[in-house]
Amino acid sequence: MLSDLIGEFPPEMREPLHRLMDKVIQELSDRPTGTEFRHLSRVVERLAESVVELSQAQKRTEARLDALVQRVDDLAQAQKRTEERLEQLTQAQKRTEERVEQLAQAQKRTEERVEQLTQAQKRTEERVEQLAQAQKHTEEILTQLIEAQIKTEERLNRLEGIVEKLVGEMKTIRKELGGLAHTFGYRLEDEAIWTLLNLLPRDFSVEVKGQLRRGFLTIAGGKTVEANIHGHGVKAGKPVTILGEAKSQLKKRDVDNFLSLVRLVAATSVEQVFPILVTYQTSPMVEEYARHKGVALYFSYQFKPF
């Protein structure tokens, strides 16, 4: 029975209990008296009870130790989780500090930008003040210009009256000059009409039939054109239409315009057109151009009595 009880103890306690039991048995073998034996029996019984209690206590202790070990394991796992959480919090704190540093730098840049904007605003306000002063100066100048404009308009009104008077006088002068121009033109045409009767036979073998005159000719479409000099003649036995124009100062465009008139008349005439230009003066270039185009050219100084 004691051996079975001892077997329930942990291995480290079994050997001491076996020695104790051997010692007790040895003493009982040496003193087999009844009183002592009974005393030892009671001691052994109490020892056995103690051993049982000790065994039960040991079981409770082991149970508590197992619970404690489990608790320690739980605490270890909790500690591990706490450490992991702490590491996460540490990393989060690190990231937070980095973010705070970034925000601090951004705040610094913002403050610098605000300072720049403040300075720009200050410069803008100064510029606005300058513009306000310039506007005031401009308004003063504008007032002066308005006053000057009013005076100018008054002077212009007076000048318009003078100009109207001058325009009227110029119209009168132009009308008189036009009359004089027509007079000189008609005079040149008249002299040409009088003398070409003799010049054309001499210079171009053109015999004038009848009289040369000034008037209007009918062309295609029933239209009429003005002719300064017009008549009929014979050249080399063939009838020709004599067509001439007088210009006080002959220019190249006058030659071209006259050639256009010649073409219009030739388009409706069965006779060949003999063109003549008469002028007081022209340039050598225009003179050569007219003769090159086949136009007979006469100057007023050639119109002398025969």
LINRA-V240973 format. One record per residue. SS is DSSP state (@ for helix, = for strand, . for the rest). PHI is phi as a letter, one per 40 degrees, with the letter a starting at -180 (NA if undefined). NEAR is the number of other C-alpha atoms within 8 Angstrom. Layout:
ss | phi | near
SS | PHI | NEAR
SS | PHI | NEAR
This chain:
ss | phi | near
. | NA | 4
@ | c | 6
@ | c | 6
@ | c | 7
@ | c | 11
@ | c | 11
@ | c | 8
. | c | 7
. | c | 10
. | c | 7
@ | d | 6
@ | c | 6
@ | b | 8
@ | c | 11
@ | c | 8
@ | c | 8
@ | c | 9
@ | c | 9
@ | c | 8
@ | c | 8
@ | c | 8
@ | c | 8
@ | c | 8
@ | c | 9
@ | c | 8
@ | c | 8
@ | c | 8
@ | c | 10
@ | c | 7
@ | c | 6
. | b | 8
. | c | 8
. | c | 6
@ | c | 6
@ | c | 6
@ | c | 9
@ | c | 11
@ | c | 8
@ | c | 8
@ | c | 9
@ | c | 8
@ | c | 8
@ | c | 8
@ | c | 9
@ | c | 8
@ | c | 8
@ | c | 8
@ | c | 9
@ | c | 8
@ | c | 8
@ | c | 10
@ | c | 9
@ | c | 8
@ | c | 8
@ | c | 11
@ | c | 8
@ | c | 8
@ | c | 9
@ | c | 8
@ | c | 8
@ | c | 8
@ | c | 8
@ | c | 8
@ | c | 8
@ | c | 8
@ | c | 8
@ | c | 8
@ | c | 8
@ | c | 8
@ | c | 8
@ | c | 8
@ | c | 8
@ | c | 8
@ | c | 8
@ | c | 8
@ | c | 8
@ | c | 8
@ | c | 8
@ | c | 8
@ | c | 8
@ | c | 8
@ | c | 8
@ | c | 8
@ | c | 8
@ | c | 8
@ | c | 8
@ | c | 8
@ | c | 8
@ | c | 8
@ | c | 8
@ | c | 8
@ | c | 8
@ | c | 8
@ | c | 8
@ | c | 8
@ | c | 8
@ | c | 8
@ | c | 8
@ | c | 8
@ | c | 8
@ | c | 8
@ | c | 8
@ | c | 8
@ | c | 8
@ | c | 8
@ | c | 8
@ | c | 8
@ | c | 8
@ | c | 8
@ | c | 8
@ | c | 8
@ | c | 8
@ | c | 8
@ | c | 8
@ | c | 8
@ | c | 8
@ | c | 8
@ | c | 8
@ | c | 8
@ | c | 8
@ | c | 8
@ | c | 8
@ | c | 8
@ | c | 8
@ | c | 8
@ | c | 8
@ | c | 8
@ | c | 8
@ | c | 8
@ | c | 8
@ | c | 8
@ | c | 8
@ | c | 8
@ | c | 8
@ | c | 8
@ | c | 8
@ | c | 8
@ | c | 8
@ | c | 8
@ | c | 8
@ | c | 8
@ | c | 8
@ | c | 8
@ | c | 8
@ | c | 8
@ | c | 8
@ | c | 8
@ | c | 8
@ | c | 8
@ | c | 8
@ | c | 8
@ | c | 8
@ | c | 8
@ | c | 8
@ | c | 8
@ | c | 8
@ | c | 8
@ | c | 8
@ | c | 8
@ | c | 8
@ | c | 8
@ | c | 8
@ | c | 8
@ | d | 8
@ | c | 8
@ | c | 8
@ | c | 8
@ | c | 8
@ | c | 8
@ | c | 8
@ | d | 8
@ | c | 8
@ | c | 8
@ | c | 8
@ | c | 8
@ | c | 8
@ | c | 8
@ | c | 8
@ | c | 8
@ | c | 8
@ | c | 8
@ | c | 8
@ | c | 8
@ | c | 9
@ | c | 11
@ | c | 8
@ | c | 8
@ | c | 13
@ | c | 14
@ | c | 8
@ | c | 10
@ | c | 11
@ | c | 11
@ | c | 7
@ | c | 11
@ | c | 8
@ | d | 11
@ | c | 8
@ | c | 9
@ | c | 12
@ | c | 11
@ | c | 8
@ | c | 7
@ | b | 7
. | f | 9
= | b | 12
= | c | 10
= | c | 13
= | b | 8
= | g | 6
= | b | 6
= | c | 11
= | a | 9
= | b | 9
= | i | 9
= | b | 8
= | b | 9
= | c | 8
. | b | 12
@ | d | 8
@ | g | 4
@ | g | 6
. | c | 7
= | b | 8
= | b | 8
= | c | 7
= | b | 12
= | c | 12
= | b | 14
= | a | 13
= | a | 13
= | b | 12
= | a | 12
= | b | 12
= | b | 10
. | f | 6
. | g | 5
= | b | 6
= | c | 10
= | b | 12
= | c | 12
= | c | 13
= | b | 14
= | b | 12
= | a | 12
= | b | 11
= | b | 11
= | c | 10
= | b | 8
. | c | 13
. | b | 9
@ | c | 8
@ | c | 6
@ | c | 9
@ | c | 10
@ | c | 8
@ | c | 8
@ | c | 9
@ | c | 8
@ | c | 8
@ | c | 8
@ | c | 11
@ | c | 8
@ | c | 10
@ | c | 11
@ | c | 11
@ | c | 8
@ | b | 8
. | b | 8
. | c | 5
. | c | 8
= | c | 9
= | c | 12
= | b | 9
= | c | 11
= | b | 12
= | b | 12
= | b | 15
= | a | 14
= | c | 11
= | a | 8
. | a | 10
. | c | 8
@ | d | 6
@ | c | 6
@ | c | 11
@ | c | 10
@ | c | 8
@ | c | 9
@ | c | 12
@ | c | 10
@ | c | 7
. | c | 6
. | g | 7
. | c | 11
= | c | 9
= | b | 10
= | b | 9
= | b | 10
@ | c | 11
@ | c | 6
@ | c | 6
. | c | 9
. | b | 6
. | c | 4
. | c | 3
